[in-house]
C-alpha cells in the first residue's frame, strides 16, 4: 500500500472520479429498483441468486457474504422476498440441515427486467472506467 506522502494530486483525482461514478451508478440503480417495486437490497439478493457461480441457488451464509451483511439481516431479507413470491427456501439436497434459497419465476422475471434496465448505465460506466475482464462496449 502506498504511503500517504507518496500520493499525488492525480491519485486523489482518480479516486474521487471513481467514487463519483460509482455513486452515480448506485443512485441510478436505486431509482431503477424502485421503479420495479423492489428495494436495492432485494434486487441485489435476486441478482446474486441469478448470478451465483455454478448453480441456481445459494445458502443464506453465501448470500450474507455476497451482500456483505449479517446473517440475521439476510434471513429477514429472504423472508421479505418470500412474502413477495420472489424466492423460496428449500431443504438442502445433499445436506438436509442446509437451507437453499431459490429464485421463483417472479423473481427471475423481476431480476431480468431490472438487470436489462441497468445496461445503458453499465455501458456508460464501462466507457469511462474500463474494468478488466469486461468487453468494451461498441
Secondary structure, DSSP 8 states (H G I E B T S, - for coil): ---GGG--HHHHHHHHHHHHHHHHHHHHHHHHHHHTT--HHHHHHHHHHHT-TTSSEEEHHHHHHHHT--HHHHHHHHHHHHHTTSEEEEE-SS-TTSEEEEE-HHHHHHHHHHHHHHHHHHHHHHHHS--TTS----
